[in-house]
Amino acid sequence: MSNVRIELAAEGDRQRDPGSALHEWPLGAGHTDTMRAGIDWHATQFGRPAREAKDLLRVVTAAYVADRSAHQGAKALARSLTLTVHVDQPDVWTDTALEQAVDMLHWLTGDDWALRCVPSEAVQPDQTLDLDASVADDICLVSGGLDSLCGALIRLREPGTPFFLGHADTSTLIRRAQERMQNHLAAQTPPRIYTQYPLRHRGDVRHRTPKTRSLLFMAMAVAAASGMGATRVLVPENGFTSINPPLEPSRGGVMTTRSTHPWTFYALAKLLTTLGLAGITVQNPHRHLTKGELLEQAMPAATADDQKLAAATVSCAKPNPGRPSGGDPNTQCGVCIACLVRRAAFIASGLPDLTAYAVQTWAKAPSEAVRWYRRHDIAAWRAATQNGIARHRVLGSAVWPPDTDFAQVLDLVDRGLGELANVPV
């Protein structure tokens, strides 16, 4: 079992847990020896966020650093991750808040977490960005994926002022998608701002698929909402992927991501209430739609430019899987589950899919290597589309909010599987 102890503090603050790996968050946007952050310690990029919102972002950032720093063994499903986080208001982090936070982290990752919050000794800033309190109605997360594009296009048609926020990714493929989206939003009338901030540790990355990543985005958006007068954080994701039903028994539990599962939003809402941030809601407005239905709703009359923009988005779980020679390293594979759901969405919506997938555009040898590397995904797709998923496996794969309409959940899963069955593999 991997055991990692992380301490997150403001640059220059004294360490409280000598046995931990200290990560210093820069007081001003930039970097220290251990952290790179486009957001400074006091999150002044968002104006004057509530201290509770800044502290939540610090706690979740520490979890993200630990998640990326701790090796995930092939056989050991659980790691032991201990966090010491410097916060402005340690008294707010009661036993209830700490328990809710570690329970949510365990739900997302399957790991064993311990969390301690200690008082920060960082000096409060002399100046912050004095943003208008009504600068945004909503904070809309945009990742560079197809669902976030759909969410942004739908939100643009609605009244009010959204602020589009994202995380600056290290992947060249995703950065390109984010730049295309940034240019598209800037060309709107009036122009819309889409800003991405890097926030990660500097050093070895031992786990490249951290399951706390989406929670980091949400915590960043909560801080932005707090400082910019917004009351809603929108996390666009289709409902089938949010539920993420286990396509075969081996994919149960945390083996399938729970990043936007209904319980994740429910657990986060409870924590926000405990921290005194109940005035900010974090929600998935597209939780009742399949990916095909979401794409159709976002692009009812797609132009050629819309189609190119959609093709530039990234859905692939691991671009260029296995890195076989003979292929562009910045290519979506086309046969991981995420790619298959994406391809199915284009077919269901009737929109042409202009995406260059490895299995369709690479030469035969590297293309076959991709198929071999993704053989387990293809087998899971085949099992689910041919045999369906038993009702008890769908409902027993997770915990659910108290008001869940299970008939609606099962119907959504059936519709999603119906889309998947039409993909030529």
C-alpha positions in Angstrom: 0.0 0.0 0.0 1.3 3.5 -0.9 1.6 5.8 2.1 1.9 9.5 1.4 1.8 12.4 3.8 1.3 15.9 2.2 1.4 19.3 3.9 0.1 22.3 1.9 1.0 25.7 3.2 1.4 29.3 1.9 4.9 30.1 0.7 7.1 30.9 3.7 4.8 29.5 6.3 6.3 27.1 8.9 5.8 23.4 8.6 3.6 21.7 11.2 4.1 18.0 10.3 7.9 17.4 10.0 7.3 14.0 8.5 5.2 15.2 5.6 6.3 16.4 2.1 5.8 20.2 2.3 4.2 21.9 -0.7 4.4 25.7 -0.7 1.6 27.5 -2.6 3.0 30.8 -3.9 1.7 34.0 -2.3 1.5 35.5 -5.8 0.5 33.6 -9.0 3.5 31.8 -10.2 5.5 29.0 -8.7 7.7 27.8 -5.8 10.0 24.9 -5.8 7.1 22.6 -5.1 4.0 24.2 -6.6 2.8 25.9 -9.8 -0.3 28.0 -9.3 -2.0 30.5 -11.6 -4.1 31.3 -8.6 -2.3 32.9 -5.6 -2.7 31.7 -2.0 -5.5 34.2 -1.3 -7.3 33.6 -4.7 -7.3 37.3 -5.5 -7.9 36.4 -9.2 -11.5 35.9 -8.1 -11.8 39.1 -6.2 -12.6 38.7 -2.5 -13.7 35.1 -2.0 -15.0 34.0 1.4 -12.3 32.5 3.6 -14.4 29.3 3.7 -14.3 29.0 -0.1 -10.5 29.6 -0.2 -10.0 27.0 2.5 -12.0 24.5 0.6 -9.9 25.1 -2.4 -6.7 24.5 -0.4 -8.0 21.3 1.1 -9.0 19.9 -2.3 -5.8 21.0 -3.8 -3.8 19.2 -1.2 -5.9 16.1 -1.9 -5.2 16.5 -5.7 -1.4 16.8 -5.0 -1.5 13.7 -2.8 -3.5 11.8 -5.4 -1.0 12.6 -8.1 2.0 11.9 -5.8 1.0 8.5 -4.5 1.6 5.5 -6.8 -1.4 3.4 -7.5 -0.3 -0.3 -7.5 -1.9 -2.7 -9.9 -3.0 -5.0 -7.1 -3.3 -2.6 -4.1 -6.6 -0.8 -4.7 -6.3 1.5 -1.7 -3.6 3.9 -0.7 -3.1 5.7 2.6 -3.1 9.5 2.1 -2.6 11.9 5.0 -3.1 15.7 4.5 -2.1 18.6 6.7 -3.6 21.8 5.3 -3.0 25.4 6.4 -6.3 27.3 6.4 -7.6 30.7 7.4 -10.4 29.3 9.6 -9.5 26.0 11.1 -12.4 26.2 13.6 -14.8 25.9 10.6 -13.3 22.5 9.9 -15.2 20.7 12.6 -15.2 16.9 13.1 -18.3 16.9 10.9 -16.7 18.9 8.1 -13.5 16.7 8.2 -15.5 13.5 8.2 -17.6 14.7 5.2 -14.5 15.7 3.3 -12.6 12.4 3.8 -15.8 10.4 3.1 -16.2 12.2 -0.2 -12.5 11.7 -1.1 -12.9 8.0 -0.2 -16.0 7.8 -2.4 -14.1 9.3 -5.4 -10.9 7.4 -5.0 -11.4 4.3 -2.8 -8.4 5.4 -0.8 -8.0 5.8 3.0 -7.7 9.5 3.8 -6.8 11.5 6.9 -7.2 15.3 7.1 -6.0 17.8 9.6 -6.5 21.6 9.2 -4.1 24.0 11.0 -4.1 27.8 11.2 -2.3 29.6 8.3 0.2 32.2 9.4 0.3 33.8 5.9 -0.1 37.6 5.9 -3.4 38.8 4.4 -2.9 40.6 1.1 -2.8 44.4 1.1 -4.7 44.5 -2.2 -7.1 42.2 -4.0 -8.9 42.6 -7.3 -11.9 44.7 -6.5 -14.3 43.0 -8.8 -18.0 44.0 -9.1 -20.0 41.7 -6.8 -22.3 41.0 -9.7 -19.6 40.2 -12.3 -21.1 36.8 -13.0 -24.4 34.9 -12.6 -22.9 31.5 -13.0 -19.4 29.9 -13.1 -19.4 27.4 -16.0 -16.7 24.8 -16.0 -15.1 24.2 -19.4 -12.5 21.4 -19.7 -11.9 21.0 -23.4 -14.2 18.0 -23.6 -17.3 17.6 -25.8 -19.8 17.8 -22.9 -18.3 21.0 -21.6 -18.5 22.5 -25.1 -22.1 21.5 -25.3 -22.7 23.0 -21.8 -21.1 26.3 -22.9 -23.1 26.6 -26.1 -26.3 25.9 -24.3 -25.4 28.4 -21.5 -24.6 31.1 -24.1 -28.2 31.0 -25.3 -29.6 31.6 -21.9 -29.9 35.1 -20.2 -27.3 36.3 -17.7 -23.6 36.5 -17.5 -21.6 33.3 -17.3 -17.9 33.1 -16.4 -16.2 30.2 -18.1 -13.5 28.6 -16.0 -11.0 25.8 -16.5 -7.8 24.2 -15.4 -4.7 24.7 -17.6 -3.9 21.1 -18.6 -0.4 19.8 -19.3 -1.7 17.7 -22.3 -0.9 19.3 -25.7 -4.1 17.8 -27.1 -6.3 19.3 -24.4 -4.5 22.6 -24.4 -5.3 22.9 -28.1 -9.0 22.1 -27.5 -9.1 24.8 -24.7 -7.5 27.4 -27.0 -10.1 26.7 -29.7 -12.8 27.1 -27.2 -11.3 30.2 -25.8 -11.1 31.8 -29.3 -14.8 30.8 -30.0 -16.0 32.4 -26.8 -14.0 35.5 -27.4 -15.7 35.9 -30.8 -19.1 36.0 -29.2 -21.1 39.3 -29.0 -20.5 40.4 -26.3 -17.1 38.6 -26.0 -17.0 35.9 -23.3 -14.0 35.3 -21.1 -12.7 31.7 -20.7 -9.8 31.5 -18.3 -7.7 28.5 -17.3 -5.5 28.4 -14.3 -2.7 25.9 -13.6 -2.8 24.4 -10.1 -0.5 21.4 -9.4 2.6 20.3 -7.7 6.1 20.3 -9.2 7.9 17.0 -9.1 7.3 13.4 -9.9 3.8 12.4 -11.0 3.2 8.8 -9.8 -0.5 8.6 -10.6 -1.5 10.1 -14.0 -5.2 9.5 -13.7 -6.1 11.3 -10.4 -9.8 10.8 -9.5 -9.8 14.0 -7.5 -9.3 16.1 -10.6 -12.9 17.0 -11.2 -13.3 17.9 -7.5 -10.4 20.3 -7.9 -12.3 22.0 -10.7 -15.4 22.3 -8.6 -13.6 23.7 -5.6 -11.9 26.3 -7.9 -15.3 27.2 -9.3 -16.8 27.6 -5.8 -14.0 30.0 -4.9 -14.7 31.9 -8.1 -18.4 32.0 -7.4 -17.8 33.3 -3.9 -15.6 36.2 -5.1 -17.6 37.1 -8.2 -21.1 37.1 -6.8 -22.3 34.0 -8.5 -24.7 31.5 -6.9 -24.4 28.6 -9.3 -21.5 26.4 -10.5 -22.4 24.5 -13.7 -20.6 21.2 -14.3 -21.7 20.1 -17.8 -21.7 16.3 -18.2 -24.1 13.9 -19.8 -26.1 11.8 -17.4 -25.1 8.4 -18.8 -21.4 9.2 -18.2 -22.2 10.7 -14.8 -23.9 7.5 -13.6 -21.1 5.6 -15.4 -22.8 2.2 -15.0 -20.4 -0.8 -14.8 -20.3 -2.2 -18.3 -19.0 -5.5 -16.8 -18.6 -6.7 -13.2 -14.9 -6.0 -13.1 -15.6 -2.3 -13.6 -17.6 -1.9 -10.4 -16.9 0.5 -7.5 -14.1 3.0 -7.9 -12.9 1.2 -11.0 -15.3 3.5 -12.8 -15.0 7.2 -12.2 -17.5 8.9 -10.0 -16.4 12.4 -10.7 -19.9 13.7 -11.7 -22.1 11.0 -10.2 -25.2 12.3 -8.5 -23.9 11.3 -5.1 -20.8 13.4 -5.6 -22.9 16.5 -6.0 -25.0 15.5 -3.0 -21.9 15.0 -0.8 -20.4 18.2 -1.9 -23.6 20.1 -1.2 -23.6 18.7 2.4 -20.0 19.9 2.9 -20.7 23.3 1.5 -23.6 23.7 3.9 -21.4 22.6 6.8 -18.7 25.1 5.8 -21.3 28.0 5.6 -21.3 28.1 1.8 -24.8 26.9 1.2 -25.6 29.9 -0.9 -23.5 28.4 -3.7 -24.9 25.4 -5.6 -22.8 23.0 -7.7 -24.9 21.2 -10.2 -25.0 19.2 -13.5 -27.7 20.8 -15.6 -27.6 17.9 -18.1 -27.8 15.0 -15.7 -31.0 13.6 -17.4 -29.5 13.5 -21.0 -27.4 11.0 -22.8 -24.4 12.3 -24.6 -26.2 12.1 -28.0 -29.2 14.0 -26.6 -26.9 16.6 -25.1 -25.0 17.1 -28.4 -28.3 17.4 -30.3 -29.6 20.0 -27.8 -26.4 22.0 -28.0 -26.1 22.0 -31.8 -29.6 21.9 -33.3 -28.4 23.5 -36.5 -24.6 22.9 -36.5 -22.6 25.0 -38.9 -19.4 23.8 -40.5 -17.5 25.8 -37.8 -19.5 24.2 -35.1 -18.6 20.7 -36.4 -14.9 21.6 -36.5 -15.1 23.0 -33.0 -16.8 19.7 -31.8 -14.1 17.7 -33.5 -11.4 19.6 -31.7 -12.7 18.6 -28.3 -11.1 15.8 -26.3 -12.9 12.8 -24.8 -10.3 10.1 -24.9 -9.3 8.6 -21.6 -5.7 8.1 -22.7 -4.7 9.6 -26.1 -2.2 7.5 -28.1 -2.6 4.5 -25.8 0.6 2.4 -25.5 2.4 5.0 -27.7 2.9 2.6 -30.7 5.3 3.9 -33.3 3.7 5.3 -36.5 1.0 7.4 -35.0 0.6 11.1 -33.9 1.0 11.1 -30.1 -1.8 13.7 -29.8 -4.6 11.6 -31.2 -7.7 10.2 -29.5 -7.8 6.4 -29.7 -11.4 5.9 -30.7 -12.0 2.6 -28.8 -11.7 3.4 -25.1 -15.1 3.6 -23.4 -15.0 7.4 -23.4 -14.3 7.5 -27.1 -17.0 4.9 -27.9 -19.6 7.0 -26.0 -18.4 10.1 -27.9 -18.7 8.3 -31.3 -22.1 7.0 -30.3 -23.2 10.5 -29.5 -22.4 11.8 -33.0 -24.3 8.9 -34.5 -27.3 9.4 -32.3 -27.4 13.2 -32.9 -27.0 12.9 -36.7 -24.0 15.2 -36.7 -20.9 14.2 -38.7 -18.0 13.2 -36.6 -14.9 15.0 -38.0 -12.6 13.7 -35.2 -9.4 12.0 -36.3 -9.4 8.8 -34.2 -6.3 6.6 -34.1 -8.1 3.4 -35.1 -9.5 5.1 -38.2 -6.7 7.3 -39.4 -3.4 5.5 -38.4 -1.8 2.9 -40.6 -2.8 -0.8 -40.0 0.0 -1.8 -37.6 -0.3 1.1 -35.1 -4.1 1.0 -35.4 -4.1 -2.7 -34.5 -1.8 -2.0 -31.6 -4.3 0.5 -30.3 -7.1 -2.0 -30.5 -5.0 -4.6 -28.6 -4.1 -2.1 -25.9 -7.8 -1.2 -25.5 -9.1 -4.8 -25.8 -10.6 -4.8 -22.3 -12.6 -1.7 -23.2 -13.9 -3.3 -26.4 -14.8 -6.5 -24.5 -16.7 -4.4 -21.9 -18.5 -2.5 -24.7 -19.5 -5.8 -26.4 -20.7 -7.4 -23.1 -22.9 -4.4 -22.2 -24.4 -3.7 -25.6 -25.1 -7.4 -26.3 -26.3 -8.5 -22.9 -27.3 -5.3 -21.2 -26.6 -4.4 -17.6 -28.6 -6.0 -14.9 -30.7 -3.6 -12.9 -29.2 -4.6 -9.6 -25.7 -4.0 -10.9 -26.7 -0.4 -12.0 -28.4 0.5 -8.7 -25.9 -1.4 -6.5 -22.9 0.2 -8.1 -23.1 3.3 -6.0 -25.0 5.2 -3.2 -27.6 7.6 -4.3 -29.2 10.9 -3.1 -32.4 10.5 -1.1 -34.6 12.0 -3.9 -33.3 9.7 -6.7 -35.9 8.6 -9.3 -34.5 5.1 -10.0 -36.9 4.5 -12.9 -35.4 7.5 -14.5 -31.9 6.3 -13.8 -32.5 2.9 -15.4 -34.2 4.5 -18.4 -31.2 6.8 -18.9 -28.8 3.9 -18.8 -30.9 2.0 -21.3 -30.9 5.0 -23.7 -27.2 5.3 -23.3 -26.6 1.7 -24.0 -28.9 2.0 -27.1 -26.6 4.7 -28.4 -23.4 2.7 -27.7 -24.8 -0.3 -29.6 -24.7 1.6 -32.8 -21.0 2.3 -32.9 -19.0 0.2 -35.4 -16.1 -1.4 -33.6 
